[in-house]
Amino acid sequence: MKPDISVTFTGLKFTNPFLLSSAPPTESDTNIMRAFEAGWGGVVTKTIGLHPVTNVAGPKTKFLRSTLDGQLSMQKRPDTALHSSWNWELISDKPLDWWIPKIAGIKKAYPDRMLIASIMAGSGSDKELAHWQTLAKACQDEGADAFELNLSCPHMDRKDMGSNIGKDQAQVSIVTQVVKEVAKVPVWAKLTPSTTDIVEEAAAAFRGGADAIVSSNTFPSLPLIDPETLDFEMNVDGLVSSGGLGGPAILPQSLAKMSQLTTAFPDKEFSGIGGISTFAHALNYMLLGCGTVQVCTAAMLDRAIGPTVIKTLIEGMQLFMEKLGYK
């Protein structure tokens, strides 16, 4: 018999501690159910909001690869290794009314798997704070098991959203408290790594009532310039803006952020994210004190929802526990 790898995190029972993170593949109810079928213990939806979203034309996510001599490029070439992912994705462009029946349908089909609703609204006004509550009430009424507050997207189309909230301790605390006022399920705050001291923002989230901290989101970055064309490798009509860097390159940085958090708050709960593709990577987060971990880039490169990735994560954890004598 294989060891039991189920975990309880923020009061929720997960069949395993591995979650598919909020990303383009989790905007589809079909993909979310495929992910559960593949074995993921939980899935975080692509971020749901109330404001109109217009995504840029063309690709919104690409992957940087490295040659043996250290050259980086988004071009697919032989004999290269994955370095990182780069994106300028916004939140879901599907309205709340689209999401509501999808959440209900997913939970009906997979009642034992944890579906986390990622939500986002603005800050600085009663109207925007009310939007946070509207999103929370609608999602939990249809069966969402928890909320992940997106306080961390580094390239939103508005200045009162995403990481701009996550860098403001007062707003982090206010938004978290406002959601907690109506929440009947656990509330997780996903923080940005782009801050002077992430411990201060985490403290603000806990003051607001957060049940857990998720760290970290992508790091702000620019796409590279092609030395042949002198154009950015990713652009829209020659224009470019900062995007988010994820994948293997950010693993050590994200671990450093998590180490700060778990050291400062040894009795709190944390979900680790950033650069995970193997159980060895996940184990780093777990040994730092994370109760769950989340995967994005590796899964996107594995048929969008990572069936091979989750299989290796589960098998890796079971083997690790067997070696330690667990049943």
FENTA-V643894 format. One record per helix or strand of 3 or more residues. SS is the DSSP state (A for helix, B for strand). FROM is the first residue (numbers start at 0). LEN is the number of residues. Records with the same first field share a line. If there is no record, write none. Layout:
SS=FROM-LEN + FROM-LEN
//
This chain:
B=6-3 + 11-3 + 17-3 + 41-3 + 60-6 + 80-7 + 113-6 + 145-5 + 185-5 + 211-4 + 218-3 + 242-4 + 269-4 + 291-4
A=23-4 + 28-10 + 95-14 + 125-16 + 162-4 + 168-14 + 197-10 + 247-17 + 278-10 + 296-4 + 306-17
//
